[in-house]
Amino acid sequence: MAKYHVAVVPLPAQGHVIPAMELAHRLVEQGVKVTFVNTEAIHQKVVTSTWLEKNGHNNLLQMVSIPDGLEPWEDRNDWTKLVAKTMFQSMPSKFEELIETINKEDNNKCTCIIADPFMGWAIRIAKKMGIKRAALWTASNATLAAIMSHHKFIDEGIIDKDGVPLNDQIIQLSENMPPVRSLNLPWGVGDSATIKAAFSLTVGAVEGVKLAEQLICNSTTELEPGPFSFYPQLLPIGPLLASNRLAVQAGHFWQEDSTCLAWLDQQQPSSVIYIAFGSLTMFNQTQFEELAFGLELSNKPFLWVVRAGMTNETTTTFPNGYMERVGSRGRIVTWAPQQMVLAHPSIACFLSHCGWNSTLEGVTNGLPFLCWPYFSDQFIDESYICDIWKNGFWGLTKMKMVSLQKKK
């Protein structure tokens, strides 16, 4: 019988579920019982993965689900509706019922709840029920520092009270933290209405951080010394990579195509461009075709992850005759075992959206980056790569920098 029983509650997005799942497996390996709580839609994707079928941990890892508040036919890509409204109305009561059911068993009581700060209601419920509570921050700590500084940005006239930028400038919290454009702060995800919704979610995450008794993060002091000087209470437990424990990564929403590894085996060392933009990046057809032509004209072998729904068209369409012209020099898959791919000796560089998981995976393998961020924290990660660590390239023009460093 396990001495400890932890409930893990990630935000229902690929980039949050994967590190939370990795943490769950680390806990299980230490003899801790884990109840992993997903929304019903995400639960169905995760539990059907071949990894979970082959590598379960007996009764120590329990995968459960609760409703997200949407009807089965509703669009779960509508984040404004899913996260900012419906999920917060439906999930808290269902989660509390789940914990109450668990705690009816004397030898199975939940002793700790670890939740994504964006699911701050779970941390609030833990406090209400007298259960130990921790927040798991899955993005870079520089991103955390940015959202924790939102009041400062308002006071400095950089954003308004709803998070909308008032001008376009480069800001930097300290000299060893990445600079970022005010237009690209983590909640800057579209038009003003979308920014307001994302900013409201951000403010909620700040409250989640403050409610937690312990704040753990998917990072290291070596990678990000700056944020740790701002927030010494941060406990680094990263990078949360399956490769660190010589295991296959779990938590993917799509089936991995492992046949690309055999293709990589046939390529020369340090010769292949790997292109992957995560689970949410969207291109218009023109951008997609320009990228396709660029890879073709590079005359280099490439492995390109093109998932379903990657463009804003009904179906993703390659340029006329593209497959024939590229031939065996290009390998295109719908999803890849990325940690294995990035560790492969044939990979030369990583063309990435700069999500934090991908950033950690690329940096851990010593790969140079070509950066093409899409939204949210990815611009801060891009700045880490290009401005602080200097192991990648980007195309944004530098602008006048406004320093927000603490006055001495």
Buried (B, 14 or more C-beta within 10 A) or exposed (E): EBEBBBBBBBBBBBBBBBBBBBBBBBBBEEEBBBBBBBBBBBBEBBBEBEBBEEEBBEEBBBBBBBBBBBEEEBEBEEBBBBBBBBBBEBBBEBBBEBBEEBBEEEEBEBBBBBBBBBBBBBBBBBBEBEBBBBBBBBBBBBBBBBBBBBEBBBEBEBBBEBBBBEEEBBBBBBEBBBBBBBBBBBBBBEEEEBBBBBBBBBBBBBBBBEBBEBBBBBBBEEBBBBBBBBBEEBEBBBBBBBBEEEBBBBBBBBEBBBEBBEBBEEBEEEBBBBBBBBBBBBBEEEEBBEBBEEBBEEEBBBBBBBBEEBBEEEEBEEBEEBEEEBEEBBBBBBBBBBBBBBBBBBBBBBBBBBBBBBBBBBBBBEBEBBBBBBBBBBBBBBBBBBBBBEBBEBEBEEEEEBEBEEEE
